Amino acid sequence: MTMAKNILVVEDEVKMLRLLELQLQGGGYKVSLGDSAERGLEILEQDSDNAGGFSLVITDLRLPGMDGLEFLKKVQGLFPSLPIIVMTAFGTVETAVEAMKAGASDYVLKPFSLDDLMITIDKVLELHALRDENIKLKTELGRRYDFGKIIGRSPNMQEVFDAASRVAPTRTTVLLGGESGTGKGLLARAIHFHSPRKDAPFTKINCSSIPENLMESELFGYEKGAFTGATQSHPGKFEQADGGTVFLDEIGDVPGAVQVKLLRVLQEREFERLGSTKTTHVDVRIIAATNQDLRAALEQGTFREDLYYRLNVLPINLPPLRQRKEDISYLIDHFLEKFAADTGSRIRGITSAAVDKLRAYHWPGNVRELENIIERAMVLVRSDSIGADDLHLDQVRAGTPPGGAAFLPDGMTLDQYEQQLIREALHRADDNKSQAARLLGLTRNALRYRLSQMGVEE
């Protein structure tokens, strides 16, 4: 059952005070009455911890003794989050405007209809509730992206957190390295959230998912008529992120022509839209991420050396899960709690045999794969805890553990196994070659080369 909201009314006219009391009680509110500003403050201060449980104050501006404007300022000083509606005569609108500048949420002009007053009350309370919800969401985001809340108690993850916390307050460019699924995107958001830019946009750009012929216009925007179908001008991702952070995921997949413009953004903080000669200046902090060895791309000539050194100002490499298996138990607990809350699942535990099975696995998909396995087990398991038999690991990958006796499936050569992996990646990506390359940890050019060797046409 929802408790009625408590409203304090401060008004020196007895008839008006009684009329407002009856109207508000009829609207389902609890009402407290004060015939002066001094009495209103006494009522509020009776419980200074939560402003007497009040949701709203309604006060006249013309009061004996302390006037309504001074009363408003005192209430704002004591309870800054408590919304206030002021009542004033039609001829004193200037006073109402002054009250709004002093912190009043809204005002009504006498004489007013009681219906208009109730509409104003509903509007103010709704806006106040939205503000509280916004504050709550920001607090939750703070907890989510707090470095201490990213799961990682192993020494190598603590080194990652230490480097991230040191670079976050600066505008230094960061290059995040690590295999797919290690949490590069989560760490990028955490760095942004702990920076002075936290209230500005965080724009993620997945470089491997944007077609090469559209990447320049997507990143830097275009002018009307720049190409067929450009019926109006459009800002790019960098303009949209002005003042904030741009996260360039899979930076190794950026084509050479776009690399030149990226280098200029890093060096000069400026660019031109496609089809324009006007220079646009932006203030963005760049965080890039890759699961490739960019130094190998430098040797192959697919990545510019000057861009690499501009991006690699502060490199942070996230370790794969197989190199921090002491974190697995903590990650399991986190995912059990997360999915129980999201799905209302009755599952609350996991057996020691199941944990041992997960610890013995070599985790080619890293933390993302562990998350998927726990979620799948919670959906399918029939008991109240997850056992070893409830965990369905990737058998193809599990059969080729690093350092094991058999590196390849029985009867397969390395070339055959590589071709099988490529075909499987294309199947999972619905023949989207950019997505397949990402799944395989390759550049698009590298995948095209392998496909040509296999005799697969573009």
C-alpha positions as CSV (number, residue, x, y, z in Angstrom):
1,M,0.0,0.0,0.0
2,T,1.4,3.4,-1.0
3,M,1.6,6.0,1.8
4,A,0.0,9.3,1.2
5,K,2.3,12.2,0.5
6,N,2.5,14.8,3.2
7,I,2.1,18.5,2.3
8,L,2.8,21.5,4.5
9,V,0.6,24.6,3.8
10,V,1.6,28.0,5.2
11,E,-1.1,30.6,4.9
12,D,-2.3,33.3,7.3
13,E,-5.9,33.6,6.1
14,V,-7.9,31.0,8.1
15,K,-10.6,30.5,5.5
16,M,-8.1,29.9,2.7
17,L,-6.1,27.5,5.0
18,R,-9.2,25.5,5.7
19,L,-10.2,25.4,2.0
20,L,-6.8,24.1,0.9
21,E,-6.8,21.5,3.7
22,L,-10.1,20.1,2.5
23,Q,-9.1,20.1,-1.2
24,L,-5.7,18.4,-0.5
25,Q,-7.2,15.8,1.8
26,G,-9.8,15.1,-0.9
27,G,-7.0,14.5,-3.3
28,G,-5.4,11.8,-1.1
29,Y,-2.7,13.9,0.6
30,K,-1.9,14.2,4.3
31,V,-1.9,17.9,5.2
32,S,-0.1,19.9,7.9
33,L,-1.0,23.6,8.5
34,G,1.0,26.6,9.6
35,D,-0.5,30.1,9.9
36,S,2.9,31.8,9.8
37,A,6.4,31.3,8.4
38,E,7.7,30.8,11.9
39,R,5.1,28.1,12.6
40,G,5.9,26.5,9.3
41,L,9.6,26.3,10.2
42,E,8.7,24.8,13.6
43,I,6.7,22.0,11.9
44,L,9.5,21.2,9.4
45,E,12.2,21.2,12.1
46,Q,10.3,18.8,14.3
47,D,12.0,16.1,12.2
48,S,15.1,17.7,10.7
49,D,16.4,14.3,9.3
50,N,13.8,14.1,6.6
51,A,11.9,17.4,6.7
52,G,9.1,15.9,8.7
53,G,8.5,13.3,5.9
54,F,7.1,16.2,3.8
55,S,6.9,15.8,0.0
56,L,5.9,19.4,-0.7
57,V,5.5,22.9,0.8
58,I,2.9,25.4,-0.4
59,T,3.3,28.9,1.0
60,D,1.8,32.3,0.5
61,L,4.4,35.1,-0.1
62,R,2.6,37.7,2.0
63,L,2.8,36.6,5.6
64,P,2.9,38.4,8.9
65,G,6.3,38.6,10.5
66,M,8.7,36.7,8.3
67,D,7.5,37.0,4.7
68,G,7.1,34.1,2.3
69,L,10.3,34.9,0.4
70,E,12.5,34.8,3.5
71,F,10.7,31.6,4.6
72,L,11.4,30.1,1.2
73,K,15.1,30.8,1.5
74,K,15.3,29.3,5.0
75,V,13.5,26.1,3.8
76,Q,15.9,25.9,0.9
77,G,18.9,26.2,3.3
78,L,17.6,23.5,5.6
79,F,16.0,21.1,3.1
80,P,17.4,21.9,-0.4
81,S,15.7,19.0,-2.1
82,L,12.2,19.8,-0.8
83,P,10.0,21.3,-3.6
84,I,8.1,24.5,-2.8
85,I,5.1,26.1,-4.6
86,V,4.4,29.8,-3.8
87,M,1.1,31.6,-3.9
88,T,0.9,35.3,-4.7
89,A,-1.5,37.9,-5.8
90,F,-1.9,38.7,-9.5
91,G,-0.4,42.1,-9.1
92,T,2.9,40.8,-7.6
93,V,4.2,38.6,-10.4
94,E,7.7,40.1,-10.0
95,T,7.8,38.7,-6.5
96,A,6.8,35.3,-7.8
97,V,9.7,35.5,-10.4
98,E,12.1,36.4,-7.5
99,A,10.8,33.4,-5.6
100,M,11.5,31.1,-8.6
101,K,15.0,32.5,-8.8
102,A,15.4,31.7,-5.0
103,G,14.5,28.1,-5.6
104,A,10.7,27.8,-5.7
105,S,9.5,24.9,-8.0
106,D,6.5,26.8,-9.3
107,Y,3.9,29.4,-8.4
108,V,0.1,30.1,-8.7
109,L,-1.5,33.5,-8.9
110,K,-4.4,34.4,-6.6
111,P,-7.2,34.1,-7.3
112,F,-6.7,30.5,-8.6
113,S,-9.0,27.6,-9.2
114,L,-8.5,24.6,-7.0
115,D,-8.2,22.4,-10.1
116,D,-5.3,24.5,-11.4
117,L,-3.6,24.2,-8.0
118,M,-3.9,20.4,-8.1
119,I,-2.5,20.3,-11.6
120,T,0.5,22.4,-10.5
121,I,1.0,20.1,-7.4
122,D,1.0,17.0,-9.6
123,K,3.4,18.5,-12.1
124,V,5.9,19.6,-9.4
125,L,5.8,16.2,-7.6
126,E,6.3,14.3,-10.9
127,L,9.3,16.5,-11.9
128,H,10.7,16.0,-8.4
129,A,10.3,12.2,-8.6
130,L,12.0,12.2,-12.1
131,R,14.9,14.3,-10.6
132,D,15.3,11.8,-7.7
133,E,15.2,8.9,-10.2
134,N,17.9,10.6,-12.3
135,I,20.1,11.0,-9.2
136,K,19.5,7.4,-8.3
137,L,20.4,6.2,-11.8
138,K,23.6,8.3,-11.8
139,T,24.5,6.8,-8.4
140,E,23.9,3.3,-9.8
141,L,26.1,4.0,-12.8
142,G,28.8,5.3,-10.4
143,R,28.7,1.9,-8.6
144,R,28.6,0.0,-11.8
145,Y,31.6,1.7,-13.3
146,D,33.6,2.2,-10.1
147,F,36.9,0.5,-10.6
148,G,36.4,-1.2,-7.3
149,K,33.2,-2.8,-8.7
150,I,34.7,-4.2,-11.8
151,I,35.4,-7.8,-10.8
152,G,39.1,-8.4,-10.6
153,R,41.0,-9.2,-7.4
154,S,44.0,-10.9,-9.1
155,P,47.3,-8.9,-9.0
156,N,47.3,-8.3,-12.8
157,M,43.8,-6.9,-12.7
158,Q,44.7,-4.6,-9.8
159,E,47.6,-3.3,-11.9
160,V,45.0,-2.5,-14.6
161,F,42.7,-0.7,-12.2
162,D,45.7,1.3,-10.8
163,A,46.7,2.5,-14.3
164,A,43.1,3.3,-15.2
165,S,42.4,5.3,-12.0
166,R,45.6,7.3,-12.6
167,V,44.8,8.2,-16.3
168,A,41.1,8.8,-15.8
169,P,41.2,12.4,-14.6
170,T,43.5,13.4,-17.5
171,R,42.7,13.9,-21.2
172,T,45.5,11.5,-22.2
173,T,44.7,9.1,-25.0
174,V,44.4,5.5,-23.9
175,L,44.9,2.3,-25.9
176,L,43.2,-0.8,-24.4
177,G,44.5,-4.1,-25.5
178,G,43.3,-7.6,-24.8
179,E,41.4,-10.6,-26.3
180,S,37.8,-10.3,-27.1
181,G,35.6,-10.6,-24.1
182,T,38.1,-9.3,-21.5
183,G,36.1,-6.2,-20.7
184,K,37.7,-3.4,-22.7
185,G,34.4,-1.7,-23.2
186,L,33.5,-1.8,-19.5
187,L,36.9,-0.4,-18.6
188,A,36.6,2.4,-21.2
189,R,33.3,3.5,-19.7
190,A,34.8,3.4,-16.2
191,I,37.7,5.7,-17.3
192,H,35.1,8.1,-18.8
193,F,32.9,8.0,-15.7
194,H,35.9,8.9,-13.4
195,S,37.0,11.8,-15.6
196,P,35.9,15.4,-15.6
197,R,33.9,14.6,-18.7
198,K,31.6,12.1,-16.9
199,D,28.5,14.3,-17.5
200,A,29.3,14.7,-21.3
201,P,28.6,12.1,-24.0
202,F,30.4,8.7,-24.1
203,T,30.2,7.6,-27.7
204,K,31.2,4.1,-28.7
205,I,32.2,3.4,-32.3
206,N,32.7,-0.2,-33.3
207,C,35.1,0.2,-36.2
208,S,34.7,-3.4,-37.4
209,S,30.9,-3.1,-37.9
210,I,30.9,0.1,-40.1
211,P,31.3,-0.6,-43.8
212,E,34.5,0.9,-45.2
213,N,32.8,3.2,-47.7
214,L,30.6,4.7,-44.9
215,M,33.2,5.0,-42.1
216,E,34.4,8.6,-43.0
217,S,30.8,10.0,-43.1
218,E,29.8,8.1,-40.0
219,L,32.8,9.4,-37.9
220,F,33.1,13.0,-39.3
221,G,29.6,13.7,-40.8
222,Y,28.7,15.0,-44.2
223,E,27.1,18.0,-45.9
224,K,24.0,18.0,-48.0
225,G,24.8,16.8,-51.5
226,A,28.1,15.2,-50.5
227,F,26.9,12.0,-52.1
228,T,23.8,10.4,-53.6
229,G,21.1,10.2,-50.9
230,A,22.7,13.0,-48.7
231,T,19.5,15.1,-48.7
232,Q,20.6,17.1,-45.6
233,S,23.7,17.8,-43.5
234,H,24.5,15.3,-40.7
235,P,27.0,15.6,-37.9
236,G,29.3,12.7,-37.3
237,K,30.1,10.8,-34.1
238,F,33.0,13.1,-33.2
239,E,30.7,16.2,-33.3
240,Q,28.1,14.4,-31.3
241,A,30.6,13.6,-28.6
242,D,32.1,17.1,-28.3
243,G,33.2,17.7,-24.7
244,G,33.0,14.0,-24.0
245,T,34.8,10.7,-24.8
246,V,35.0,8.8,-28.1
247,F,35.6,5.0,-27.6
248,L,37.0,3.5,-30.9
249,D,36.6,-0.2,-30.5
250,E,38.5,-2.5,-32.8
251,I,40.7,0.4,-34.0
252,G,42.8,-2.0,-36.1
253,D,40.0,-2.3,-38.6
254,V,40.0,1.4,-39.6
255,P,40.9,1.7,-43.3
256,G,44.0,3.7,-44.3
257,A,42.1,6.8,-45.7
258,V,40.2,7.2,-42.4
259,Q,43.4,6.7,-40.3
260,V,44.7,10.0,-41.8
261,K,41.7,11.9,-40.5
262,L,41.9,10.2,-37.1
263,L,45.5,11.3,-36.8
264,R,44.5,14.9,-37.5
265,V,41.8,14.7,-34.9
266,L,44.3,13.5,-32.3
267,Q,46.9,16.1,-33.2
268,E,44.8,19.2,-34.0
269,R,41.3,18.4,-32.7
270,E,39.8,19.4,-36.0
271,F,38.4,17.9,-39.3
272,E,36.1,18.6,-42.2
273,R,32.8,17.0,-42.8
274,L,32.6,15.0,-46.0
275,G,31.7,17.5,-48.8
276,S,32.7,20.5,-46.8
277,T,35.7,22.9,-46.7
278,K,34.8,24.3,-43.3
279,T,37.0,23.1,-40.5
280,T,35.2,21.8,-37.4
281,H,36.9,21.9,-34.0
282,V,36.1,19.4,-31.3
283,D,37.1,18.7,-27.7
284,V,37.1,15.0,-27.3
285,R,39.1,12.5,-25.3
286,I,39.9,9.3,-27.3
287,I,40.0,5.8,-25.9
288,A,40.8,3.1,-28.4
289,A,40.7,-0.7,-28.1
290,T,42.0,-3.6,-30.1
291,N,42.2,-7.4,-29.8
292,Q,44.9,-7.4,-32.5
293,D,48.7,-6.9,-32.3
294,L,49.0,-3.4,-33.8
295,R,52.7,-3.8,-34.0
296,A,52.3,-6.7,-36.4
297,A,49.9,-4.5,-38.4
298,L,52.6,-1.9,-38.6
299,E,55.0,-4.4,-40.1
300,Q,52.3,-5.5,-42.6
301,G,51.7,-1.9,-43.6
302,T,48.0,-2.0,-42.7
303,F,48.2,0.5,-39.8
304,R,50.0,3.9,-39.8
305,E,53.0,4.1,-37.6
306,D,52.3,7.8,-36.6
307,L,48.7,7.0,-35.7
308,Y,49.8,4.0,-33.6
309,Y,52.2,6.2,-31.5
310,R,49.5,8.8,-31.1
311,L,47.1,6.2,-29.8
312,N,49.6,4.3,-27.7
313,V,50.3,7.2,-25.2
314,L,49.1,5.1,-22.3
315,P,48.6,1.4,-23.2
316,I,46.6,-0.8,-20.8
317,N,46.4,-4.5,-21.5
318,L,43.6,-6.5,-20.0
319,P,44.7,-10.1,-19.2
320,P,42.7,-13.1,-20.5
321,L,40.6,-15.0,-18.0
322,R,42.9,-18.0,-18.2
323,Q,45.6,-15.8,-16.7
324,R,43.6,-14.7,-13.7
325,K,41.6,-17.8,-12.8
326,E,41.5,-16.7,-9.1
327,D,38.9,-14.2,-10.2
328,I,36.5,-16.9,-11.5
329,S,34.8,-17.5,-8.2
330,Y,34.1,-13.8,-7.7
331,L,32.8,-13.5,-11.3
332,I,30.5,-16.5,-10.8
333,D,29.0,-14.9,-7.7
334,H,28.5,-11.6,-9.5
335,F,26.7,-13.2,-12.5
336,L,24.5,-15.4,-10.2
337,E,23.4,-12.3,-8.4
338,K,23.0,-10.3,-11.6
339,F,20.8,-12.9,-13.4
340,A,18.8,-13.7,-10.3
341,A,17.8,-10.1,-10.1
342,D,17.2,-9.8,-13.8
343,T,15.1,-13.0,-14.2
344,G,13.8,-13.7,-10.8
345,S,15.5,-17.1,-10.9
346,R,15.4,-19.3,-7.9
347,I,19.0,-20.4,-8.5
348,R,21.2,-19.1,-5.7
349,G,24.3,-21.3,-5.7
350,I,26.7,-23.5,-7.6
351,T,28.4,-26.7,-6.5
352,S,32.1,-27.0,-5.9
353,A,32.4,-29.5,-8.7
354,A,30.9,-27.0,-11.1
355,V,33.4,-24.4,-10.0
356,D,36.2,-26.8,-10.5
357,K,35.0,-27.6,-14.0
358,L,34.9,-23.8,-14.8
359,R,38.4,-23.4,-13.4
360,A,39.8,-26.2,-15.5
361,Y,38.4,-24.6,-18.7
362,H,40.7,-22.5,-20.9
363,W,38.3,-19.7,-21.7
364,P,38.8,-18.7,-25.3
365,G,35.9,-16.3,-24.9
366,N,37.1,-14.9,-21.6
367,V,34.7,-13.2,-19.2
368,R,31.9,-12.8,-21.8
369,E,31.9,-16.5,-22.4
370,L,31.7,-17.2,-18.6
371,E,28.8,-14.8,-18.3
372,N,26.9,-16.6,-21.2
373,I,27.6,-20.0,-19.6
374,I,26.2,-18.9,-16.2
375,E,23.1,-17.3,-17.8
376,R,22.4,-20.4,-19.9
377,A,22.8,-22.7,-16.9
378,M,20.4,-20.6,-14.8
379,V,17.8,-20.8,-17.5
380,L,18.1,-24.6,-18.1
381,V,18.9,-26.0,-14.6
382,R,16.0,-27.7,-12.8
383,S,17.3,-27.7,-9.3
384,D,18.1,-24.8,-7.0
385,S,21.9,-24.9,-7.6
386,I,24.1,-25.3,-10.7
387,G,26.0,-28.6,-10.9
388,A,28.9,-29.6,-13.2
389,D,26.5,-31.4,-15.6
390,D,24.5,-28.2,-16.0
391,L,27.5,-26.4,-17.5
392,H,27.7,-26.7,-21.3
393,L,31.1,-25.7,-22.5
394,D,32.3,-25.3,-26.1
395,Q,33.4,-28.8,-26.9
396,V,35.3,-27.9,-30.0
397,R,37.4,-25.3,-28.2
398,A,37.6,-27.4,-25.1
399,G,39.2,-30.2,-27.1
400,T,42.2,-28.1,-27.9
401,P,43.6,-26.7,-24.7
402,P,46.9,-24.7,-24.7
403,G,49.7,-27.0,-23.6
404,G,47.6,-30.1,-24.0
405,A,48.5,-33.3,-25.7
406,A,46.4,-32.6,-28.8
407,F,46.4,-29.2,-30.5
408,L,44.1,-30.2,-33.4
409,P,41.0,-32.4,-33.7
410,D,41.8,-35.9,-34.8
411,G,42.5,-36.3,-38.5
412,M,42.7,-32.6,-39.3
413,T,45.7,-30.6,-40.5
414,L,46.3,-27.0,-39.4
415,D,45.1,-25.6,-42.8
416,Q,41.9,-27.7,-42.6
417,Y,41.2,-26.6,-39.0
418,E,41.8,-22.9,-39.9
419,Q,39.4,-23.2,-42.9
420,Q,36.8,-24.8,-40.6
421,L,37.1,-22.0,-38.1
422,I,36.7,-19.4,-40.9
423,R,33.6,-21.1,-42.3
424,E,32.1,-21.3,-38.9
425,A,32.8,-17.6,-38.3
426,L,31.1,-16.7,-41.6
427,H,28.2,-18.9,-40.7
428,R,27.7,-17.2,-37.3
429,A,28.1,-13.8,-38.8
430,D,25.6,-14.6,-41.6
431,D,28.4,-14.1,-44.2
432,N,29.1,-10.6,-42.9
433,K,32.9,-10.5,-43.5
434,S,33.6,-7.6,-41.1
435,Q,31.8,-9.4,-38.3
436,A,33.5,-12.7,-39.1
437,A,36.9,-11.1,-39.1
438,R,36.1,-9.7,-35.7
439,L,35.1,-13.1,-34.4
440,L,38.4,-14.5,-35.6
441,G,40.6,-11.6,-34.3
442,L,41.6,-10.7,-37.9
443,T,41.6,-7.6,-39.9
444,R,39.2,-7.5,-42.9
445,N,42.2,-7.6,-45.3
446,A,43.6,-10.6,-43.5
447,L,40.3,-12.4,-43.8
448,R,40.0,-11.5,-47.5
449,Y,43.5,-12.9,-48.1
450,R,42.6,-16.2,-46.4
451,L,39.3,-16.5,-48.3
452,S,41.2,-16.0,-51.6
453,Q,43.6,-18.8,-50.6
454,M,40.6,-21.0,-49.9
455,G,39.1,-20.1,-53.3
456,V,36.1,-18.3,-51.8
457,E,35.0,-15.4,-54.0
458,E,34.1,-12.0,-52.6
